[in-house]
Amino acid sequence: MNEMPEFAEKAIKFLEEKKAENIVILDLREVANIADYFVVATAANAPHLKALGDGMQRLCKNEHYHESRHAGSGESGWVIADYDGVMIHVFSFEMRNLYDLEKLWKDAKRVEL
């Protein structure tokens, strides 16, 4: 993961430590201009999703990523953190299947953890 931005590496480590499931990293640099990377993960349930979203906000605050943007909640089924070309998407199982970002961005390279 040495070419990935520091924010992506720290967010992935956080998600792994907090037991997010099925973490996938998509390198969008050659296929899109909306972001360089998507990190997609699944939360076990609504409280877990809320905790992951709150934790991502704390991570950004603690690491001084002041320009980061956050949206979503445990109840919405999707939370997102966006900073400097990296979008971290954490979904409920149902919302991940509905939006299916991996299929939508199937031309993006997958980055191995």
FENPEPE-V147357 format. One record per helix or strand of 2 or more residues. SS is the DSSP state (H for helix, E for strand). FROM is the first residue (numbers start at 0). LEN is the number of residues. If there is no record, write none. Layout:
ss=SS from=FROM len=LEN
ss=SS from=FROM len=LEN
//
This chain:
ss=H from=5 len=12
ss=E from=20 len=7
ss=E from=36 len=6
ss=H from=45 len=17
ss=E from=68 len=5
ss=E from=77 len=6
ss=E from=85 len=6
ss=H from=92 len=7
ss=H from=100 len=4
ss=E from=108 len=3
//
